[in-house]
Amino acid sequence: MNKSIDVPSIKSQGYEQLLSYYLEELGKVGTSEVGLCRRPFTADYEKAAQMVATWMREHGLEVRKDEVGNVIGRIEGTNSQVKVIATGSHLDTVRGGGKYDGMLGVVGGVIAAGYLLKNYGQPEHSIEVIAFTGEEGSRFGGFLGSKWMAGALGEKDINSKDEKGISVKEAATALGYNLSEELIAVRKDIEAFLELHIEQGPVLEAAGCPIGIVSAITGMRQAEVIVHGRTDHAGTTPLNMRQDALLSAVKIIKALDACVRQSGGDTVFTVGQIDANPGSVNVVAERCAFTIDLRDPDPSKLSGLYEKCLEEARTQAAQAGVKIDWQEILTVEPVPCSVRLRETLAAAAKTVGLDCQPIVSGAGHDALMMAEIAAVGMVFVPSAGGRSHCSEEYTPADQCLAGVCVLAEAVRQLAYN
Ligand SMILES: [Zn+2]
């Protein structure tokens, strides 16, 4: 058994500066007025992918690109009978995004793999570092790269279009990728996928804890609720003779919020959109539509609470004398992280001398899709002020490196004998 990784040696070998340099350099590609905007199948995206491929080669990794544009750096293992230990994250950003979301997991993976190869030689299991394309859904639907790898990118995804009417397939073909439904192939050779990511929330910073080990990636239920009332004159209709759609919507929203709060735990509930018609200052609203976004890492709690919300909305609507339509928008099942990988990551944190705590991921990640084909684990590092998906997104260099050290030690434990 090889000796565990040594944090001072990582620092003395210049990896901390290199990590900051990579993040800074990637942060210069695709700058927009309000932060980064690097959408898949664009010249900026290709430039960033090229930079990462070059860095992978400089660390001794063999590089290839797949049909959807994922960049894959590989260190061949000594034992062809055992499966790949993979790590990575995405290289695209939201519009107006920051320099850390996704990129930290990519360049952190490159550095972890490079350090291991240099200091420990060839591993038993092949190691892959993957820079996924199109996770954010800022041009097409999200998770393009990881869905492709998991064999879950279907015809519908490939033919879906951006706001200019260009499909995923057309955009990929224009850049020389041979993306077609017939080529969809599921990777069956990956044993474990570890993703290092910024938390994108305030929990670790508030707790003063440098490392979060993700217990589960939260599940999500989204719906649009339309309340149908009756339009009336705002001056002449007595309050007790109205069917006010907007007021009824407010009562329903308050009741749903109370319902979720009562349930306690990790559940979060958001009404992010509301729209009243006809939308005049002196007219009682006839129709009011609002959205709900309900998230929880526990599958049975999430579905139970969703049903309870639906029932509660119907009760409230009946009391208010209005009708409702409840239309489901999206269902994403929660994904628990592998118990074995959570233990490996916690042991790795302990080995490198860092405190860690379990944490739920409230956002989706490539690991969500990779869970279809491999055991997954995630490491979070704190986000300053909990800010993310904005140009203020920041994690200090030493905290980024802490995440890389945990990742490197975990990969070492899994890939070396
Ligand atoms: Zn991300």
Residues whose N, C-alpha, C, O or C-beta is under 5 A from the ligand:
A	BS01	ZN	D101 G102
